[in-house]
């Protein structure tokens, strides 16, 4: 299976990066091919809703790093979304990439995919991640994709917090489960 991980983590050694590493280790051990697109280190212009992509059929007006992400998304069997929680939602880096799915929305609606969601947040309140988890679930319902799991690493504002928790093992098991 071809799995695409789209990470919004701006910290290469942060909490969500650690969870991503564990997910990938499990998925690769299970024999899957994993590609990782780190949205925070790419140039992705926000969608402007100009409709050029749909009016002309010539794709998005912006020729940025979505040109790299688009074929990865369309060519994958599964997509894993990874983000820290910023003010109760996914961070801007991941949101910009997901919003640009709009340019190839019709093709995504024709594809059956599996998906997972991994997030980490410093807050001890479980409902602090409800906004981004709901966004993920609504996206899956819209596309008709199968949810393989959600990891919401509560109380994990930094990698050290994650390392002291059961979340790395959960991420590893999630990767193996695909």
C-alpha positions as CSV (number, residue, x, y, z in Angstrom):
1,X,0.0,0.0,0.0
2,X,1.2,3.5,-0.8
3,X,0.7,5.8,2.3
4,X,1.2,9.5,2.1
5,X,1.8,11.4,5.3
6,X,1.1,15.1,5.1
7,X,2.6,16.8,8.1
8,X,2.1,20.4,9.2
9,X,4.7,20.2,11.9
10,X,7.0,23.2,11.9
11,X,9.4,21.5,14.3
12,X,11.6,18.7,12.9
13,X,12.1,17.3,16.4
14,X,8.7,18.3,18.0
15,X,5.8,16.3,19.3
16,X,4.0,15.6,16.1
17,X,7.3,14.8,14.3
18,X,8.0,12.1,16.9
19,X,4.6,10.6,16.4
20,X,5.1,10.7,12.6
21,X,8.4,8.9,12.9
22,X,6.7,6.1,14.9
23,X,3.8,5.9,12.5
24,X,6.2,5.6,9.6
25,X,8.3,2.9,11.3
26,X,5.2,0.8,11.9
27,X,3.9,1.3,8.4
28,X,7.2,0.4,6.8
29,X,7.7,-2.6,9.0
30,X,4.3,-3.8,7.8
31,X,5.6,-3.5,4.2
32,X,4.0,-0.3,3.1
33,X,5.6,2.4,1.0
34,X,5.5,5.7,2.8
35,X,6.0,9.2,1.4
36,X,6.1,12.2,3.7
37,X,5.3,15.7,2.6
38,X,6.3,18.3,5.2
39,X,3.9,21.2,4.4
40,X,5.7,23.6,6.9
41,X,8.9,23.4,4.8
42,X,7.1,23.9,1.4
43,X,5.8,26.9,-0.4
44,X,2.0,26.6,-0.6
45,X,-0.1,29.6,-1.4
46,X,-3.6,29.7,0.2
47,X,-6.5,29.0,-2.0
48,X,-8.1,32.2,-3.4
49,X,-11.4,30.5,-4.6
50,X,-10.7,32.1,-8.0
51,X,-12.2,28.9,-9.7
52,X,-9.6,28.8,-12.4
53,X,-9.0,25.2,-11.6
54,X,-12.6,24.3,-12.4
55,X,-13.3,26.8,-15.2
56,X,-10.3,26.0,-17.3
57,X,-9.5,22.4,-16.3
58,X,-5.8,23.5,-16.2
59,X,-5.3,23.1,-12.5
60,X,-4.6,25.7,-9.9
61,X,-3.4,29.2,-10.9
62,X,-0.6,28.9,-8.3
63,X,2.4,26.8,-9.5
64,X,4.0,26.1,-6.1
65,X,4.8,23.0,-4.1
66,X,1.3,21.7,-4.5
67,X,2.6,20.6,-7.9
68,X,4.6,18.1,-5.8
69,X,1.8,17.2,-3.4
70,X,-1.0,16.7,-5.9
71,X,0.4,13.6,-7.6
72,X,1.3,12.1,-4.2
73,X,-2.2,12.5,-2.9
74,X,-3.8,11.2,-6.1
75,X,-1.4,8.3,-6.3
76,X,-1.7,7.2,-2.7
77,X,-3.9,4.5,-1.2
78,X,-4.0,6.2,2.2
79,X,-3.4,9.7,3.5
80,X,-2.3,10.5,7.1
81,X,-2.8,14.0,8.3
82,X,-0.5,15.2,11.0
83,X,-0.8,18.6,12.8
84,X,-0.1,20.2,16.1
85,X,-3.2,21.9,17.5
86,X,-3.1,25.7,17.3
87,X,-6.0,27.5,18.8
88,X,-8.2,24.5,18.7
89,X,-7.6,23.6,15.0
90,X,-5.1,22.3,12.6
91,X,-2.2,24.6,11.9
92,X,-2.1,26.9,8.9
93,X,0.6,24.9,7.1
94,X,-1.5,21.8,6.9
95,X,-4.8,23.7,6.4
96,X,-3.3,25.5,3.4
97,X,-2.3,22.2,1.8
98,X,-5.7,20.6,2.5
99,X,-7.6,23.6,1.2
100,X,-5.8,23.4,-2.1
101,X,-7.2,19.9,-2.6
102,X,-10.1,21.9,-4.0
103,X,-8.3,22.1,-7.4
104,X,-8.5,18.3,-7.8
105,X,-11.6,17.7,-5.7
106,X,-13.5,15.9,-8.4
107,X,-10.7,13.3,-8.8
108,X,-10.5,12.8,-5.0
109,X,-14.2,12.1,-4.9
110,X,-13.7,9.2,-7.3
111,X,-11.0,7.6,-5.2
112,X,-11.4,5.2,-2.3
113,X,-8.8,5.9,0.3
114,X,-7.9,5.1,3.9
115,X,-6.9,7.9,6.2
116,X,-5.7,8.6,9.7
117,X,-5.2,11.7,11.8
118,X,-2.4,12.4,14.2
119,X,-2.3,15.5,16.4
120,X,-0.6,16.6,19.6
121,X,-1.5,19.5,21.9
122,X,-0.2,20.8,25.2
123,X,-3.6,21.3,26.8
124,X,-4.9,18.7,29.3
125,X,-8.5,19.3,28.1
126,X,-9.5,16.6,25.6
127,X,-11.9,18.8,23.8
128,X,-9.1,21.2,22.9
129,X,-8.6,19.1,19.7
130,X,-12.3,18.7,18.9
131,X,-12.2,21.3,16.2
132,X,-9.4,19.7,14.1
133,X,-10.7,16.2,14.7
134,X,-14.2,17.2,13.5
135,X,-12.7,18.8,10.4
136,X,-10.8,15.6,9.7
137,X,-14.0,13.5,10.2
138,X,-16.1,15.8,8.0
139,X,-13.5,15.7,5.2
140,X,-13.5,11.9,5.3
141,X,-17.3,11.8,5.2
142,X,-17.3,14.2,2.2
143,X,-14.7,12.1,0.3
144,X,-16.1,8.8,1.4
145,X,-12.7,7.7,2.8
146,X,-12.2,5.1,5.5
147,X,-11.0,6.2,8.9
148,X,-8.2,4.0,10.1
149,X,-7.6,5.9,13.4
150,X,-7.1,9.1,15.3
151,X,-4.3,9.8,17.7
152,X,-4.9,12.9,19.8
153,X,-1.8,13.2,22.0
154,X,-3.2,15.2,24.9
155,X,-0.8,17.0,27.3
156,X,2.0,16.7,24.7
157,X,3.3,20.2,24.0
158,X,6.8,19.0,23.3
159,X,8.7,15.9,22.3
160,X,9.7,15.1,25.8
161,X,6.0,14.9,26.8
162,X,5.4,12.5,24.0
163,X,8.3,10.3,24.9
164,X,6.9,9.9,28.4
165,X,3.5,8.8,27.1
166,X,2.0,5.8,25.3
167,X,1.4,7.8,22.2
168,X,4.6,6.8,20.3
169,X,3.5,3.1,20.7
170,X,0.0,4.0,19.5
171,X,1.4,5.7,16.4
172,X,3.6,2.7,15.7
173,X,0.6,0.3,16.0
174,X,-1.5,2.6,13.8
175,X,1.1,2.5,11.1
176,X,1.3,-1.3,11.3
177,X,-2.5,-1.6,11.1
178,X,-2.8,-0.2,7.6
